[in-house]
Amino acid sequence: MAHDKAPQGTSRRPSGGFPGGFPGEQPPYDRPPYAGSPYDRPPYDRPDGCLAAAIRIPVRVVALIVVLPLRLLWEGLAVALRALGRYVLAPPLRAFGRLCEALWRYVVVPVCRVLLVVPAAWLWRWVLVPVLRAAGVAVGFLLGYLLVRPLVALWQFVLAPVGSALLWLARVLLAVPLVWLGRHVLIPVGREIGSAVAAAWRVAGYVARAVGRRIAVVFRVLIAVPVAWAWRWTGGPFFHGVAVCGRWVRRAVLHPVRQAVADARRTVRTALFGAPRHRPPAVPPQGTGPEQEPAVTPEP
């Protein structure tokens, strides 16, 4: 009928290159043919390569013939196993688990308590504890009289007096002479040696400073000035010319060659694999986002 027909020049599909479209975007099938290089086309207007098309069709056929039946078989087997476990195996296993729990709670635990726990507690309380307490008292008595008291007597009557005597001898024979030697001999001698070294260091500094100034003057006159003059009038212009020639070669030779190689590689890749597909960026609705200036595409 007349009201079902879309006006000529328009499309009833949603705008945009993907389902739902993007606000403010013109559908790719309503756009005029793109006149320009195939590499400058939008991603959704670029054709696929022959190799990509030749691979895609066998893959889809294999997926339809092999993968789809296997997936259906797997889903049916999963549903059958789930129903078997839920309605056939689960009730007997649940009943068996409840029976085991009842046996453990009302048979095994009371029997173990009567036959094991109560006799073990009685044995520990009335047999092992008294025996261990008596053994501990006996061992403590023996250790106190056979080990602790002899060690205390040895420390009190032998080791402590001997240590005090050795400490007094070390103080009299070592500490006092060393203190006297350091105070009356080493400190005065060291002070005089330090003064002599400081004076010699100052004199050496004056001499080295004067010699360094003379060497600096000789170096400046014989080496620095001739080298600077030679660089200014020979090396500098030469290297500047080399840099200018290098920039010209890069701009006039290398850059065009690199651009030609990149174009050839892009052409071969597009012919074999097709252009990569990228989703175009979403255009925000008017009045909802910050105002942005339209992007300016640089001319090639």
MOZI-V192100 format. One record per pair of residues at least 24 apart in sequence whose C-alpha atoms are under 6 Angstrom apart, sorted by the first residue. I is the first residue (numbers start at 1). J is the second residue. D is the distance in Angstrom with one decimal. If there is no record, write none. Layout:
# MOZI-V192100
I | J | D
I | J | D
This chain:
# MOZI-V192100
22 | 282 | 6.0
43 | 277 | 5.2
43 | 278 | 5.6
46 | 275 | 5.8
48 | 274 | 3.9
49 | 270 | 5.9
49 | 271 | 4.9
49 | 272 | 5.0
49 | 273 | 4.6
49 | 274 | 3.6
50 | 272 | 5.8
51 | 272 | 5.1
51 | 273 | 5.5
52 | 273 | 5.1
